[in-house]
Amino acid sequence: MAKQDDYVRYTIRVPADLYEQIREAAGDKSVNAEIIDRLQRSFLDHWRFLDLSEAGLAALLKRLEATVSALESMTMLEARQAVDEYLREQIAKGKRASPSEVVKDILAWRAEKQK
């Protein structure tokens, strides 16, 4: 567990409806943990590597539908961690890929990591 010295206390005001959305999204986690998780993910900036055109999104949807069975074996947290780790590696390499390539690569990458 992190030490208290690893954190800075900072108070913010948020609209009540936004707070409720965060609280609901947090589920079993604390609101603070949810906010930190979302902020950290926002700095990954991995979406800039995706082709978000209509054709790109259609390809992603098609690929996601084709790989649902493989992803069903993962918990949502495992999937999020796998995607974030994979995309960090790709960003470090300066690689850009289409959404369908990203999904295909993540599944292959995950299978390799599990060996």
Buried (B, 14 or more C-beta within 10 A) or exposed (E): EEEEEEEEEEEEEEEEEEEEEBEEEBEEEEBEEBBEBEEEEEEEEBEEBBBEEEEBBEBBEEBEEEBEEEBEEBEEEEBEEBBBBBBEEBBEEEEEBBBBBBBBBBBEBBEEEEE
